[in-house]
């Protein structure tokens, strides 16, 4: 399983103190069937707890996810600042997920080199 975060999400995670280890746990939960919301088309929402707190008041993350293959963290928000994503957001994320999953490994490597995506350090 390869895990990535886009440039925007990398800044969000850094600013909010969300470690790569916690991102890996969110993906591991999804791999084990513990998905908080499955919007279809490879788009899921996973909750991530704030440090030393529970998930209910923590962060929501939007992930482009393919079981056993790849996960891309693309958006996140604190629960206290945004209730949820809209149907229009879901539609756009599904379209973007389709494009993202169609990337060849070479193209993905080039996007990583350019800084558009970063590899999430694995903690398995």
C-alpha positions in Angstrom: 0.0 0.0 0.0 1.4 3.3 -1.1 0.1 6.4 0.8 0.4 10.0 -0.5 -0.7 13.5 0.5 -1.1 16.4 -1.9 0.6 19.7 -1.3 -2.4 21.3 0.2 -3.0 18.4 2.6 0.7 18.3 3.6 0.5 21.9 4.8 -2.9 21.3 6.5 -1.5 18.2 8.4 1.7 20.1 9.4 -0.3 23.1 10.6 -2.7 20.9 12.6 0.0 18.6 14.0 -1.3 15.5 12.2 1.6 13.1 11.9 2.3 10.6 9.1 1.8 7.9 11.7 -1.8 9.0 12.3 -2.4 9.1 8.5 -1.1 5.6 8.2 -3.5 4.5 11.0 -6.5 6.0 9.1 -5.5 4.1 6.0 -4.9 0.9 8.0 -8.4 1.3 9.5 -9.8 1.6 6.0 -7.9 -1.5 4.9 -9.6 -3.3 7.8 -13.0 -2.2 6.7 -13.4 0.6 9.2 -14.4 3.4 6.8 -16.2 6.4 8.3 -18.0 7.3 5.0 -17.7 5.8 1.6 -18.9 8.2 -1.1 -18.2 5.8 -3.9 -15.8 6.2 -6.8 -12.8 5.7 -4.6 -13.6 8.6 -2.3 -13.8 8.0 1.4 -13.9 10.1 4.6 -11.9 9.1 7.6 -11.9 10.7 11.0 -8.6 11.4 12.7 -8.5 12.3 16.4 -6.9 15.4 17.7 -3.8 14.7 19.8 -4.9 13.4 23.2 -8.6 13.6 22.3 -11.2 11.5 20.6 -12.2 11.4 17.0 -15.7 13.0 17.4 -14.2 16.5 17.7 -11.2 15.9 15.6 -10.4 16.1 11.9 -12.2 14.8 8.9 -10.0 13.8 5.9 -11.0 13.1 2.3 -9.0 10.3 0.8 -8.9 8.8 -2.7 -8.6 5.2 -1.7 -8.1 1.9 -3.5 -8.0 -1.1 -1.2 -4.5 -2.7 -1.1 -3.1 -0.3 -3.7 -3.0 3.5 -3.1 -4.4 6.2 -0.8 -4.2 9.9 -1.5 -5.0 12.4 1.3 -6.4 15.4 -0.6 -8.5 17.5 1.9 -9.0 17.8 5.6 -10.9 20.0 8.0 -11.5 20.4 11.7 -15.0 19.2 12.7 -15.6 22.4 14.7 -15.0 24.5 11.6 -16.9 22.6 8.9 -19.8 20.2 9.3 -19.3 18.1 6.2 -18.6 18.3 2.5 -21.3 19.1 0.0 -22.8 16.8 -2.8 -21.1 19.1 -5.3 -17.8 18.5 -3.5 -18.3 14.8 -3.6 -19.0 14.9 -7.3 -15.8 16.8 -7.9 -13.7 14.5 -5.7 -15.0 11.5 -7.6 -13.9 13.1 -10.9 -10.5 13.9 -9.4 -10.1 10.4 -7.9 -10.7 8.9 -11.4 -7.9 11.1 -12.9 -5.6 10.4 -9.9 -6.0 6.7 -10.0 -5.3 6.7 -13.8 -1.8 8.2 -13.2 1.0 5.9 -14.3 3.7 5.2 -11.8 6.1 7.3 -13.9 3.7 10.3 -13.9 3.1 9.9 -10.2 6.9 9.8 -9.5 7.2 13.1 -11.5 4.4 14.7 -9.5 6.2 13.6 -6.3 9.5 15.1 -7.6 7.7 18.4 -8.4 6.2 18.6 -4.9 2.5 18.1 -6.0 2.4 14.9 -3.9 4.5 13.7 -1.0 4.9 10.1 0.1 3.6 9.4 3.6 6.2 7.6 5.7 5.0 4.1 6.6 4.8 3.0 10.2 4.0 -0.7 9.7 
